[in-house]
Amino acid sequence: MDFFIVGDERMVLGFGLVGIPGKVVEDSQSALDAVRWAISEKIKIILIDDRLAQSIQDQLQEIILKMDFPLVIEIPSVEGVREDRQSIRELLKSSVGISV
């Protein structure tokens, strides 16, 4: 399966260490350009820093609703989970009932 990461330098480097390519971006326009590039390359799963995703939310929603692929997954940035979002641990507990 094809993965691609869009995020800051530390995030892209970290995922690169396990073989996932990515694009270092610093603003919303470059994030949107990276997502569009990944779509043009037929990448199946795009991982994106949730703070960047929030800045291009309208465009991402438009992309997600129009296409079967890619699957766009927002992941917490290295600064941690945004205050308005549940952590992965909390999501698992509420959806599956398992405390990790």
Buried (B, 14 or more C-beta within 10 A) or exposed (E): EBBBBBBBEEBBEBBEEEEBBBBBBEEBEBBBBBBEEBBEEEBEBBBBBBBBBBBBEEBBEEBEEEEEEBBBEBBBBEEEBBEEEEEEEEEBBEEEEEEE
